[in-house]
Each structure stands twice: as structure tokens, then as C-alpha cells.
């Protein structure tokens, strides 16, 4: 999971870098107002991607931790139950 988080974060940074390489071309060809408008839209899109990725990772991590916790509690209860039943009388 840690690798996926790092790769996703790197992909977002690469998208931002590519966008900043494209903006001067738009500004040169279509004008500053169009470039500013496109930049605002892309900032919103990349911001949404960034927030959505972090929400997804937080959800997955929370789910995995809670699942592991439940399994640990279940295994402890099972071990205690087995010890109580298998214990010699007296």
C-alpha cells in the first residue's frame, strides 16, 4: 500500500509539472486571459484528484487497520476460549 501511495503522489506531482510546462504555450498562443482561465480549471481538477486520492488512501488504511484489529481480537478470544476448554479440571 505504501508503494501505491508514493507512486500516486509522484503521478500527481508529474501532472502538475506537465501542466506548468503547457501553460506558457497556451499563454503564447491564446493569450493571458485564456491561460489564466485554463489554469484555474486545471488547479481545481488537480486539487480534486489530490483530495480524492488522499480520501481513498485514508479509507483503505482505516479499513485495513480495523480488519487487522478485529482479527487480532478474534484470535485472542479463540485462544482464551481454547485454553479454558482444554485446561485440565481443578
C-alpha positions as MATLAB code, in Angstrom:
seq = 'XXXXXXXXXXXXXXXXXXXXXXXXXXXXXXXXXXXXXXXXXXXXXXXXXXXXXXXXXXXXXXXXXXXXXXXXXXXXXXXXXXXXXXXXXX';
ca = [
       0.000    0.000    0.000;
       2.863    2.341    0.791;
       4.251    1.926   -2.728;
       0.894    2.772   -4.294;
       0.675    5.944   -2.184;
       4.164    7.048   -3.231;
       3.557    6.284   -6.913;
       0.204    8.120   -6.855;
       1.789   11.137   -5.170;
       4.552   11.151   -7.767;
       1.973   10.922  -10.583;
       0.134   13.957   -9.191;
       3.394   15.933   -8.996;
       4.230   14.918  -12.574;
       0.767   16.087  -13.735;
       1.364   19.462  -12.077;
       4.803   19.744  -13.729;
       3.428   18.838  -17.149;
       0.621   21.345  -16.733;
       3.081   24.094  -15.828;
       5.032   23.229  -18.963;
       1.855   23.566  -21.077;
       0.572   26.867  -19.625;
       3.204   29.102  -21.293;
       2.292   27.603  -24.667;
      -1.394   28.410  -24.088;
      -0.485   31.901  -22.924;
       1.644   32.496  -26.018;
      -0.951   31.179  -28.491;
      -4.302   32.151  -26.958;
      -3.484   34.987  -24.613;
      -3.039   35.523  -20.912;
      -6.778   35.566  -20.080;
      -7.362   32.159  -21.656;
      -4.266   30.769  -19.943;
      -5.446   32.121  -16.572;
      -8.889   30.579  -17.105;
      -7.398   27.214  -18.102;
      -5.006   27.389  -15.168;
      -7.896   27.950  -12.745;
      -9.801   24.979  -14.141;
      -6.746   22.729  -14.030;
      -5.961   23.816  -10.470;
      -9.470   22.735   -9.459;
      -9.142   19.418  -11.315;
      -5.722   18.611   -9.859;
      -6.892   19.715   -6.413;
      -9.846   17.352   -6.689;
      -7.565   14.482   -7.772;
      -5.244   15.203   -4.840;
      -8.056   15.289   -2.274;
      -9.807   12.226   -3.753;
      -6.568   10.217   -3.663;
      -5.986   11.085   -0.008;
      -9.573   10.246    0.940;
      -9.203    6.915   -0.836;
      -5.930    6.117    0.931;
      -7.308    7.153    4.330;
     -10.346    4.927    3.775;
      -8.268    1.928    2.699;
      -5.814    2.324    5.574;
      -8.643    2.690    8.119;
     -10.382   -0.389    6.712;
      -7.187   -2.466    6.823;
      -6.310   -1.402   10.366;
      -9.822   -2.112   11.640;
      -9.845   -5.511    9.897;
      -6.480   -6.437   11.421;
      -7.679   -5.294   14.854;
     -10.816   -7.435   14.575;
      -8.749  -10.443   13.514;
      -6.332   -9.925   16.422;
      -9.196   -9.690   18.927;
     -10.863  -12.757   17.435;
      -7.651  -14.776   17.588;
      -7.085  -13.748   21.235;
     -10.645  -14.693   22.191;
     -10.302  -18.015   20.380;
      -7.017  -18.734   22.166;
      -8.561  -17.868   25.551;
     -11.622  -19.968   24.806;
      -9.486  -22.930   23.711;
      -7.315  -22.609   26.835;
     -10.387  -22.558   29.073;
     -11.869  -25.640   27.439;
      -8.630  -27.621   27.155;
      -7.408  -26.767   30.635;
      -7.223  -29.728   32.995;
     -10.001  -29.751   35.588;
      -9.287  -28.488   39.055;
];
